[in-house]
């Protein structure tokens, strides 16, 4: 019985470590998502301004 209890304790410790890693990964993904959103929000107005400056008859490239 002691062996089973020891293995269950080891499994609980491993699960806690994995949960912490998953939480850190989820936080990192959240941060990247927010940074991406901020970048998109900054780029969109600039893109519109470039389109206006180029005018309807001009092509970029």
PQR file with spaces between the fields and no chain letter, atoms N, CA, C, O and H, PARSE charges and radii, in Angstrom:
ATOM       1  N    UNK     1       0.811   -1.194    0.000 -0.4000 1.5000
ATOM       2  CA   UNK     1       0.000    0.000    0.000 -0.0000 2.0000
ATOM       3  C    UNK     1       0.858    1.263    0.000  0.5500 1.7000
ATOM       4  O    UNK     1       0.517    2.257   -0.641 -0.5500 1.4000
ATOM       5  N    UNK     2       1.967    1.212    0.720 -0.4000 1.5000
ATOM       6  CA   UNK     2       2.858    2.375    0.763 -0.0000 2.0000
ATOM       7  C    UNK     2       3.423    2.684   -0.618  0.5500 1.7000
ATOM       8  O    UNK     2       3.614    3.848   -0.972 -0.5500 1.4000
ATOM       9  H    UNK     2       2.244    0.405    1.241  0.4000 1.0000
ATOM      10  N    UNK     3       3.689    1.642   -1.392 -0.4000 1.5000
ATOM      11  CA   UNK     3       4.219    1.839   -2.746 -0.0000 2.0000
ATOM      12  C    UNK     3       3.176    2.544   -3.609  0.5500 1.7000
ATOM      13  O    UNK     3       3.506    3.450   -4.374 -0.5500 1.4000
ATOM      14  H    UNK     3       3.535    0.696   -1.105  0.4000 1.0000
ATOM      15  N    UNK     4       1.935    2.132   -3.484 -0.4000 1.5000
ATOM      16  CA   UNK     4       0.856    2.760   -4.259 -0.0000 2.0000
ATOM      17  C    UNK     4       0.700    4.222   -3.849  0.5500 1.7000
ATOM      18  O    UNK     4       0.563    5.097   -4.703 -0.5500 1.4000
ATOM      19  H    UNK     4       1.668    1.396   -2.863  0.4000 1.0000
ATOM      20  N    UNK     5       0.722    4.485   -2.549 -0.4000 1.5000
ATOM      21  CA   UNK     5       0.619    5.867   -2.066 -0.0000 2.0000
ATOM      22  C    UNK     5       1.780    6.715   -2.566  0.5500 1.7000
ATOM      23  O    UNK     5       1.584    7.870   -2.946 -0.5500 1.4000
ATOM      24  H    UNK     5       0.834    3.774   -1.855  0.4000 1.0000
ATOM      25  N    UNK     6       2.984    6.156   -2.569 -0.4000 1.5000
ATOM      26  CA   UNK     6       4.157    6.891   -3.043 -0.0000 2.0000
ATOM      27  C    UNK     6       4.023    7.210   -4.525  0.5500 1.7000
ATOM      28  O    UNK     6       4.351    8.313   -4.962 -0.5500 1.4000
ATOM      29  H    UNK     6       3.142    5.218   -2.260  0.4000 1.0000
ATOM      30  N    UNK     7       3.538    6.239   -5.299 -0.4000 1.5000
ATOM      31  CA   UNK     7       3.362    6.482   -6.744 -0.0000 2.0000
ATOM      32  C    UNK     7       2.267    7.519   -6.999  0.5500 1.7000
ATOM      33  O    UNK     7       2.397    8.350   -7.898 -0.5500 1.4000
ATOM      34  H    UNK     7       3.271    5.343   -4.944  0.4000 1.0000
ATOM      35  N    UNK     8       1.210    7.471   -6.225 -0.4000 1.5000
ATOM      36  CA   UNK     8       0.155    8.478   -6.373 -0.0000 2.0000
ATOM      37  C    UNK     8       0.675    9.871   -6.023  0.5500 1.7000
ATOM      38  O    UNK     8       0.324   10.848   -6.683 -0.5500 1.4000
ATOM      39  H    UNK     8       1.105    6.796   -5.495  0.4000 1.0000
ATOM      40  N    UNK     9       1.503    9.963   -4.998 -0.4000 1.5000
ATOM      41  CA   UNK     9       2.116   11.248   -4.638 -0.0000 2.0000
ATOM      42  C    UNK     9       3.018   11.752   -5.756  0.5500 1.7000
ATOM      43  O    UNK     9       3.016   12.941   -6.073 -0.5500 1.4000
ATOM      44  H    UNK     9       1.789    9.169   -4.462  0.4000 1.0000
ATOM      45  N    UNK    10       3.794   10.839   -6.356 -0.4000 1.5000
ATOM      46  CA   UNK    10       4.656   11.221   -7.483 -0.0000 2.0000
ATOM      47  C    UNK    10       3.810   11.725   -8.645  0.5500 1.7000
ATOM      48  O    UNK    10       4.140   12.727   -9.279 -0.5500 1.4000
ATOM      49  H    UNK    10       3.795    9.873   -6.098  0.4000 1.0000
ATOM      50  N    UNK    11       2.713   11.018   -8.917 -0.4000 1.5000
ATOM      51  CA   UNK    11       1.834   11.417  -10.014 -0.0000 2.0000
ATOM      52  C    UNK    11       1.213   12.783   -9.740  0.5500 1.7000
ATOM      53  O    UNK    11       1.107   13.611  -10.644 -0.5500 1.4000
ATOM      54  H    UNK    11       2.445   10.204   -8.402  0.4000 1.0000
ATOM      55  N    UNK    12       0.804   13.018   -8.497 -0.4000 1.5000
ATOM      56  CA   UNK    12       0.245   14.325   -8.137 -0.0000 2.0000
ATOM      57  C    UNK    12       1.264   15.434   -8.344  0.5500 1.7000
ATOM      58  O    UNK    12       0.924   16.508   -8.841 -0.5500 1.4000
ATOM      59  H    UNK    12       0.890   12.345   -7.762  0.4000 1.0000
ATOM      60  N    UNK    13       2.509   15.183   -7.965 -0.4000 1.5000
ATOM      61  CA   UNK    13       3.570   16.180   -8.147 -0.0000 2.0000
ATOM      62  C    UNK    13       3.809   16.444   -9.626  0.5500 1.7000
ATOM      63  O    UNK    13       3.976   17.591  -10.041 -0.5500 1.4000
ATOM      64  H    UNK    13       2.786   14.311   -7.561  0.4000 1.0000
ATOM      65  N    UNK    14       3.823   15.372  -10.422 -0.4000 1.5000
ATOM      66  CA   UNK    14       4.019   15.532  -11.866 -0.0000 2.0000
ATOM      67  C    UNK    14       2.859   16.314  -12.472  0.5500 1.7000
ATOM      68  O    UNK    14       3.066   17.175  -13.327 -0.5500 1.4000
ATOM      69  H    UNK    14       3.687   14.441  -10.084  0.4000 1.0000
ATOM      70  N    UNK    15       1.638   16.012  -12.031 -0.4000 1.5000
ATOM      71  CA   UNK    15       0.464   16.731  -12.539 -0.0000 2.0000
ATOM      72  C    UNK    15       0.529   18.216  -12.194  0.5500 1.7000
ATOM      73  O    UNK    15       0.205   19.066  -13.022 -0.5500 1.4000
ATOM      74  H    UNK    15       1.470   15.312  -11.337  0.4000 1.0000
ATOM      75  N    UNK    16       0.948   18.521  -10.973 -0.4000 1.5000
ATOM      76  CA   UNK    16       1.064   19.926  -10.564 -0.0000 2.0000
ATOM      77  C    UNK    16       2.098   20.649  -11.415  0.5500 1.7000
ATOM      78  O    UNK    16       1.878   21.785  -11.834 -0.5500 1.4000
ATOM      79  H    UNK    16       1.211   17.830  -10.300  0.4000 1.0000
ATOM      80  N    UNK    17       3.228   19.989  -11.672 -0.4000 1.5000
ATOM      81  CA   UNK    17       4.256   20.599  -12.518 -0.0000 2.0000
ATOM      82  C    UNK    17       3.753   20.831  -13.926  0.5500 1.7000
ATOM      83  O    UNK    17       4.020   21.871  -14.527 -0.5500 1.4000
ATOM      84  H    UNK    17       3.407   19.066  -11.332  0.4000 1.0000
ATOM      85  N    UNK    18       3.022   19.856  -14.455 -0.4000 1.5000
ATOM      86  CA   UNK    18       2.467   19.996  -15.799 -0.0000 2.0000
ATOM      87  C    UNK    18       1.429   21.114  -15.839  0.5500 1.7000
ATOM      88  O    UNK    18       1.393   21.895  -16.789 -0.5500 1.4000
ATOM      89  H    UNK    18       2.805   19.011  -13.967  0.4000 1.0000
ATOM      90  N    UNK    19       0.593   21.191  -14.818 -0.4000 1.5000
ATOM      91  CA   UNK    19      -0.411   22.263  -14.760 -0.0000 2.0000
ATOM      92  C    UNK    19       0.253   23.637  -14.736  0.5500 1.7000
ATOM      93  O    UNK    19      -0.227   24.569  -15.382 -0.5500 1.4000
ATOM      94  H    UNK    19       0.622   20.557  -14.046  0.4000 1.0000
ATOM      95  N    UNK    20       1.343   23.765  -14.000 -0.4000 1.5000
ATOM      96  CA   UNK    20       2.064   25.041  -13.960 -0.0000 2.0000
ATOM      97  C    UNK    20       2.620   25.389  -15.335  0.5500 1.7000
ATOM      98  O    UNK    20       2.560   26.544  -15.757 -0.5500 1.4000
ATOM      99  H    UNK    20       1.733   23.008  -13.475  0.4000 1.0000
ATOM     100  N    UNK    21       3.159   24.395  -16.033 -0.4000 1.5000
ATOM     101  CA   UNK    21       3.697   24.641  -17.376 -0.0000 2.0000
ATOM     102  C    UNK    21       2.585   25.040  -18.341  0.5500 1.7000
ATOM     103  O    UNK    21       2.763   25.942  -19.160 -0.5500 1.4000
ATOM     104  H    UNK    21       3.208   23.456  -15.690  0.4000 1.0000
ATOM     105  N    UNK    22       1.448   24.374  -18.245 -0.4000 1.5000
ATOM     106  CA   UNK    22       0.313   24.710  -19.108 -0.0000 2.0000
ATOM     107  C    UNK    22      -0.170   26.126  -18.813  0.5500 1.7000
ATOM     108  O    UNK    22      -0.486   26.877  -19.736 -0.5500 1.4000
ATOM     109  H    UNK    22       1.303   23.641  -17.580  0.4000 1.0000
ATOM     110  N    UNK    23      -0.230   26.493  -17.543 -0.4000 1.5000
ATOM     111  CA   UNK    23      -0.640   27.853  -17.179 -0.0000 2.0000
ATOM     112  C    UNK    23       0.321   28.889  -17.744  0.5500 1.7000
ATOM     113  O    UNK    23      -0.112   29.921  -18.257 -0.5500 1.4000
ATOM     114  H    UNK    23       0.027   25.883  -16.794  0.4000 1.0000
ATOM     115  N    UNK    24       1.629   28.623  -17.653 -0.4000 1.5000
ATOM     116  CA   UNK    24       2.615   29.565  -18.202 -0.0000 2.0000
ATOM     117  C    UNK    24       2.489   29.660  -19.715  0.5500 1.7000
ATOM     118  O    UNK    24       2.589   30.748  -20.283 -0.5500 1.4000
ATOM     119  H    UNK    24       1.980   27.785  -17.236  0.4000 1.0000
ATOM     120  N    UNK    25       2.271   28.527  -20.368 -0.4000 1.5000
ATOM     121  CA   UNK    25       2.100   28.534  -21.819 -0.0000 2.0000
ATOM     122  C    UNK    25       0.843   29.306  -22.215  0.5500 1.7000
ATOM     123  O    UNK    25       0.868   30.084  -23.168 -0.5500 1.4000
ATOM     124  H    UNK    25       2.190   27.643  -19.907  0.4000 1.0000
ATOM     125  N    UNK    26      -0.247   29.096  -21.495 -0.4000 1.5000
ATOM     126  CA   UNK    26      -1.490   29.818  -21.786 -0.0000 2.0000
ATOM     127  C    UNK    26      -1.290   31.321  -21.619  0.5500 1.7000
ATOM     128  O    UNK    26      -1.800   32.105  -22.419 -0.5500 1.4000
ATOM     129  H    UNK    26      -0.267   28.464  -20.720  0.4000 1.0000
ATOM     130  N    UNK    27      -0.555   31.728  -20.589 -0.4000 1.5000
ATOM     131  CA   UNK    27      -0.292   33.147  -20.369 -0.0000 2.0000
ATOM     132  C    UNK    27       0.564   33.714  -21.502  0.5500 1.7000
ATOM     133  O    UNK    27       0.321   34.825  -21.974 -0.5500 1.4000
ATOM     134  H    UNK    27      -0.141   31.091  -19.939  0.4000 1.0000
ATOM     135  N    UNK    28       1.560   32.950  -21.933 -0.4000 1.5000
ATOM     136  CA   UNK    28       2.417   33.411  -23.029 -0.0000 2.0000
ATOM     137  C    UNK    28       1.608   33.557  -24.317  0.5500 1.7000
ATOM     138  O    UNK    28       1.782   34.534  -25.046 -0.5500 1.4000
ATOM     139  H    UNK    28       1.757   32.047  -21.550  0.4000 1.0000
ATOM     140  N    UNK    29       0.733   32.606  -24.601 -0.4000 1.5000
ATOM     141  CA   UNK    29      -0.115   32.693  -25.794 -0.0000 2.0000
ATOM     142  C    UNK    29      -1.024   33.913  -25.705  0.5500 1.7000
ATOM     143  O    UNK    29      -1.232   34.610  -26.697 -0.5500 1.4000
ATOM     144  H    UNK    29       0.592   31.812  -24.008  0.4000 1.0000
ATOM     145  N    UNK    30      -1.557   34.165  -24.535 -0.4000 1.5000
ATOM     146  CA   UNK    30      -2.411   35.343  -24.327 -0.0000 2.0000
ATOM     147  C    UNK    30      -1.627   36.631  -24.598  0.5500 1.7000
ATOM     148  O    UNK    30      -2.126   37.538  -25.265 -0.5500 1.4000
ATOM     149  H    UNK    30      -1.388   33.599  -23.729  0.4000 1.0000
ATOM     150  N    UNK    31      -0.408   36.705  -24.081 -0.4000 1.5000
ATOM     151  CA   UNK    31       0.421   37.895  -24.277 -0.0000 2.0000
ATOM     152  C    UNK    31       0.737   38.100  -25.757  0.5500 1.7000
ATOM     153  O    UNK    31       0.677   39.226  -26.252 -0.5500 1.4000
ATOM     154  H    UNK    31      -0.002   35.969  -23.540  0.4000 1.0000
ATOM     155  N    UNK    32       1.070   37.027  -26.464 -0.4000 1.5000
ATOM     156  CA   UNK    32       1.368   37.128  -27.895 -0.0000 2.0000
ATOM     157  C    UNK    32       0.128   37.573  -28.660  0.5500 1.7000
ATOM     158  O    UNK    32       0.220   38.383  -29.582 -0.5500 1.4000
ATOM     159  H    UNK    32       1.118   36.113  -26.062  0.4000 1.0000
ATOM     160  N    UNK    33      -1.017   37.048  -28.282 -0.4000 1.5000
ATOM     161  CA   UNK    33      -2.265   37.432  -28.935 -0.0000 2.0000
ATOM     162  C    UNK    33      -2.554   38.920  -28.745  0.5500 1.7000
ATOM     163  O    UNK    33      -2.953   39.606  -29.686 -0.5500 1.4000
ATOM     164  H    UNK    33      -1.091   36.390  -27.533  0.4000 1.0000
ATOM     165  N    UNK    34      -2.353   39.407  -27.535 -0.4000 1.5000
ATOM     166  CA   UNK    34      -2.563   40.837  -27.279 -0.0000 2.0000
ATOM     167  C    UNK    34      -1.578   41.692  -28.067  0.5500 1.7000
ATOM     168  O    UNK    34      -1.958   42.726  -28.615 -0.5500 1.4000
ATOM     169  H    UNK    34      -2.029   38.849  -26.771  0.4000 1.0000
ATOM     170  N    UNK    35      -0.323   41.271  -28.128 -0.4000 1.5000
ATOM     171  CA   UNK    35       0.679   42.026  -28.885 -0.0000 2.0000
ATOM     172  C    UNK    35       0.328   42.039  -30.367  0.5500 1.7000
ATOM     173  O    UNK    35       0.494   43.057  -31.038 -0.5500 1.4000
ATOM     174  H    UNK    35      -0.015   40.430  -27.683  0.4000 1.0000
ATOM     175  N    UNK    36      -0.149   40.928  -30.870 -0.4000 1.5000
ATOM     176  CA   UNK    36      -0.555   40.853  -32.270 -0.0000 2.0000
ATOM     177  C    UNK    36      -1.722   41.794  -32.548  0.5500 1.7000
ATOM     178  O    UNK    36      -1.747   42.478  -33.571 -0.5500 1.4000
ATOM     179  H    UNK    36      -0.284   40.101  -30.324  0.4000 1.0000
ATOM     180  N    UNK    37      -2.672   41.823  -31.646 -0.4000 1.5000
ATOM     181  CA   UNK    37      -3.825   42.718  -31.790 -0.0000 2.0000
ATOM     182  C    UNK    37      -3.382   44.180  -31.783  0.5500 1.7000
ATOM     183  O    UNK    37      -3.863   44.980  -32.586 -0.5500 1.4000
ATOM     184  H    UNK    37      -2.651   41.267  -30.815  0.4000 1.0000
ATOM     185  N    UNK    38      -2.468   44.528  -30.880 -0.4000 1.5000
ATOM     186  CA   UNK    38      -1.963   45.910  -30.835 -0.0000 2.0000
ATOM     187  C    UNK    38      -1.240   46.258  -32.133  0.5500 1.7000
ATOM     188  O    UNK    38      -1.393   47.365  -32.650 -0.5500 1.4000
ATOM     189  H    UNK    38      -2.077   43.879  -30.227  0.4000 1.0000
ATOM     190  N    UNK    39      -0.459   45.327  -32.657 -0.4000 1.5000
ATOM     191  CA   UNK    39       0.257   45.572  -33.914 -0.0000 2.0000
ATOM     192  C    UNK    39      -0.722   45.786  -35.060  0.5500 1.7000
ATOM     193  O    UNK    39      -0.570   46.711  -35.858 -0.5500 1.4000
ATOM     194  H    UNK    39      -0.335   44.429  -32.237  0.4000 1.0000
ATOM     195  N    UNK    40      -1.723   44.925  -35.130 -0.4000 1.5000
ATOM     196  CA   UNK    40      -2.720   45.056  -36.190 -0.0000 2.0000
ATOM     197  C    UNK    40      -3.448   46.388  -36.074  0.5500 1.7000
ATOM     198  O    UNK    40      -3.704   47.047  -37.082 -0.5500 1.4000
ATOM     199  H    UNK    40      -1.847   44.173  -34.481  0.4000 1.0000
ATOM     200  N    UNK    41      -3.780   46.785  -34.858 -0.4000 1.5000
ATOM     201  CA   UNK    41      -4.462   48.064  -34.656 -0.0000 2.0000
ATOM     202  C    UNK    41      -3.581   49.240  -35.047  0.5500 1.7000
ATOM     203  O    UNK    41      -4.093   50.278  -35.467 -0.5500 1.4000
ATOM     204  H    UNK    41      -3.572   46.249  -34.039  0.4000 1.0000
ATOM     205  N    UNK    42      -2.274   49.099  -34.917 -0.4000 1.5000
ATOM     206  CA   UNK    42      -1.362   50.174  -35.308 -0.0000 2.0000
ATOM     207  C    UNK    42      -1.145   50.197  -36.818  0.5500 1.7000
ATOM     208  O    UNK    42      -1.009   51.269  -37.408 -0.5500 1.4000
ATOM     209  H    UNK    42      -1.858   48.256  -34.575  0.4000 1.0000
ATOM     210  N    UNK    43      -1.110   49.035  -37.439 -0.4000 1.5000
ATOM     211  CA   UNK    43      -0.805   48.948  -38.866 -0.0000 2.0000
ATOM     212  C    UNK    43      -1.996   49.334  -39.735  0.5500 1.7000
ATOM     213  O    UNK    43      -1.815   49.956  -40.782 -0.5500 1.4000
ATOM     214  H    UNK    43      -1.221   48.165  -36.960  0.4000 1.0000
ATOM     215  N    UNK    44      -3.194   48.981  -39.326 -0.4000 1.5000
ATOM     216  CA   UNK    44      -4.380   49.231  -40.149 -0.0000 2.0000
ATOM     217  C    UNK    44      -4.546   50.704  -40.513  0.5500 1.7000
ATOM     218  O    UNK    44      -4.753   51.000  -41.690 -0.5500 1.4000
ATOM     219  H    UNK    44      -3.341   48.476  -38.475  0.4000 1.0000
ATOM     220  N    UNK    45      -4.466   51.644  -39.572 -0.4000 1.5000
ATOM     221  CA   UNK    45      -4.595   53.053  -39.962 -0.0000 2.0000
ATOM     222  C    UNK    45      -3.463   53.511  -40.889  0.5500 1.7000
ATOM     223  O    UNK    45      -3.685   54.319  -41.790 -0.5500 1.4000
ATOM     224  H    UNK    45      -4.297   51.404  -38.616  0.4000 1.0000
ATOM     225  N    UNK    46      -2.260   52.997  -40.667 -0.4000 1.5000
ATOM     226  CA   UNK    46      -1.149   53.371  -41.545 -0.0000 2.0000
ATOM     227  C    UNK    46      -1.383   52.867  -42.959  0.5500 1.7000
ATOM     228  O    UNK    46      -1.100   53.573  -43.926 -0.5500 1.4000
ATOM     229  H    UNK    46      -2.079   52.340  -39.935  0.4000 1.0000
ATOM     230  N    UNK    47      -1.888   51.669  -43.082 -0.4000 1.5000
ATOM     231  CA   UNK    47      -2.184   51.106  -44.393 -0.0000 2.0000
ATOM     232  C    UNK    47      -3.246   51.932  -45.111  0.5500 1.7000
ATOM     233  O    UNK    47      -3.138   52.187  -46.310 -0.5500 1.4000
ATOM     234  H    UNK    47      -2.118   51.095  -42.296  0.4000 1.0000
ATOM     235  N    UNK    48      -4.264   52.345  -44.378 -0.4000 1.5000
ATOM     236  CA   UNK    48      -5.307   53.185  -44.984 -0.0000 2.0000
ATOM     237  C    UNK    48      -4.737   54.524  -45.431  0.5500 1.7000
ATOM     238  O    UNK    48      -5.099   55.044  -46.486 -0.5500 1.4000
ATOM     239  H    UNK    48      -4.352   52.138  -43.403  0.4000 1.0000
ATOM     240  N    UNK    49      -3.844   55.075  -44.619 -0.4000 1.5000
ATOM     241  CA   UNK    49      -3.246   56.363  -44.980 -0.0000 2.0000
ATOM     242  C    UNK    49      -2.399   56.221  -46.240  0.5500 1.7000
ATOM     243  O    UNK    49      -2.444   57.087  -47.114 -0.5500 1.4000
ATOM     244  H    UNK    49      -3.550   54.652  -43.762  0.4000 1.0000
ATOM     245  N    UNK    50      -1.639   55.154  -46.342 -0.4000 1.5000
ATOM     246  CA   UNK    50      -0.829   54.916  -47.542 -0.0000 2.0000
ATOM     247  C    UNK    50      -1.733   54.785  -48.755  0.5500 1.7000
ATOM     248  O    UNK    50      -1.438   55.341  -49.813 -0.5500 1.4000
ATOM     249  H    UNK    50      -1.603   54.451  -45.632  0.4000 1.0000
ATOM     250  N    UNK    51      -2.827   54.058  -48.609 -0.4000 1.5000
ATOM     251  CA   UNK    51      -3.765   53.909  -49.722 -0.0000 2.0000
ATOM     252  C    UNK    51      -4.314   55.261  -50.161  0.5500 1.7000
ATOM     253  O    UNK    51      -4.456   55.514  -51.358 -0.5500 1.4000
ATOM     254  H    UNK    51      -3.066   53.607  -47.749  0.4000 1.0000
ATOM     255  N    UNK    52      -4.622   56.129  -49.206 -0.4000 1.5000
ATOM     256  CA   UNK    52      -5.129   57.466  -49.560 -0.0000 2.0000
ATOM     257  C    UNK    52      -4.052   58.290  -50.253  0.5500 1.7000
ATOM     258  O    UNK    52      -4.336   58.995  -51.222 -0.5500 1.4000
ATOM     259  H    UNK    52      -4.507   55.924  -48.234  0.4000 1.0000
ATOM     260  N    UNK    53      -2.813   58.204  -49.761 -0.4000 1.5000
ATOM     261  CA   UNK    53      -1.726   58.972  -50.362 -0.0000 2.0000
ATOM     262  C    UNK    53      -1.404   58.481  -51.764  0.5500 1.7000
ATOM     263  O    UNK    53      -1.051   59.271  -52.640 -0.5500 1.4000
ATOM     264  H    UNK    53      -2.582   57.631  -48.975  0.4000 1.0000
ATOM     265  N    UNK    54      -1.526   57.176  -51.974 -0.4000 1.5000
ATOM     266  CA   UNK    54      -1.273   56.614  -53.302 -0.0000 2.0000
ATOM     267  C    UNK    54      -2.324   57.065  -54.302  0.5500 1.7000
ATOM     268  O    UNK    54      -2.042   57.172  -55.496 -0.5500 1.4000
ATOM     269  H    UNK    54      -1.812   56.535  -51.263  0.4000 1.0000
ATOM     270  N    UNK    55      -3.506   57.324  -53.837 -0.4000 1.5000
ATOM     271  CA   UNK    55      -4.569   57.759  -54.728 -0.0000 2.0000
ATOM     272  C    UNK    55      -5.184   56.586  -55.468  0.5500 1.7000
ATOM     273  O    UNK    55      -4.631   55.487  -55.484 -0.5500 1.4000
ATOM     274  H    UNK    55      -3.736   57.238  -52.868  0.4000 1.0000
ATOM     275  N    UNK    56      -6.328   56.830  -56.077 -0.4000 1.5000
ATOM     276  CA   UNK    56      -7.051   55.733  -56.720 -0.0000 2.0000
ATOM     277  C    UNK    56      -6.380   55.204  -57.987  0.5500 1.7000
ATOM     278  O    UNK    56      -6.570   54.036  -58.328 -0.5500 1.4000
ATOM     279  H    UNK    56      -6.778   57.723  -56.064  0.4000 1.0000
ATOM     280  N    UNK    57      -5.606   56.021  -58.691 -0.4000 1.5000
ATOM     281  CA   UNK    57      -5.021   55.587  -59.956 -0.0000 2.0000
ATOM     282  C    UNK    57      -3.614   55.033  -59.847  0.5500 1.7000
ATOM     283  O    UNK    57      -3.079   54.517  -60.828 -0.5500 1.4000
ATOM     284  H    UNK    57      -5.452   56.970  -58.415  0.4000 1.0000
ATOM     285  N    UNK    58      -3.009   55.127  -58.685 -0.4000 1.5000
ATOM     286  CA   UNK    58      -1.617   54.680  -58.525 -0.0000 2.0000
ATOM     287  C    UNK    58      -1.566   53.259  -57.997  0.5500 1.7000
ATOM     288  O    UNK    58      -2.437   52.806  -57.255 -0.5500 1.4000
ATOM     289  H    UNK    58      -3.444   55.546  -57.888  0.4000 1.0000
ATOM     290  N    UNK    59      -0.516   52.580  -58.409 -0.4000 1.5000
ATOM     291  CA   UNK    59      -0.307   51.220  -57.918 -0.0000 2.0000
ATOM     292  C    UNK    59       1.003   51.153  -57.174  0.5500 1.7000
ATOM     293  O    UNK    59       1.995   51.766  -57.571 -0.5500 1.4000
ATOM     294  H    UNK    59       0.192   52.948  -59.012  0.4000 1.0000
ATOM     295  N    UNK    60       0.998   50.412  -56.104 -0.4000 1.5000
ATOM     296  CA   UNK    60       2.236   50.182  -55.353 -0.0000 2.0000
ATOM     297  C    UNK    60       2.943   48.978  -55.934  0.5500 1.7000
ATOM     298  O    UNK    60       2.333   48.099  -56.542 -0.5500 1.4000
ATOM     299  H    UNK    60       0.192   49.915  -55.782  0.4000 1.0000
ATOM     300  N    UNK    61       4.246   48.965  -55.728 -0.4000 1.5000
ATOM     301  CA   UNK    61       4.952   47.754  -56.121 -0.0000 2.0000
ATOM     302  C    UNK    61       6.119   48.048  -56.869  0.5500 1.7000
ATOM     303  O    UNK    61       6.835   47.136  -57.282 -0.5500 1.4000
ATOM     304  H    UNK    61       4.741   49.680  -55.234  0.4000 1.0000
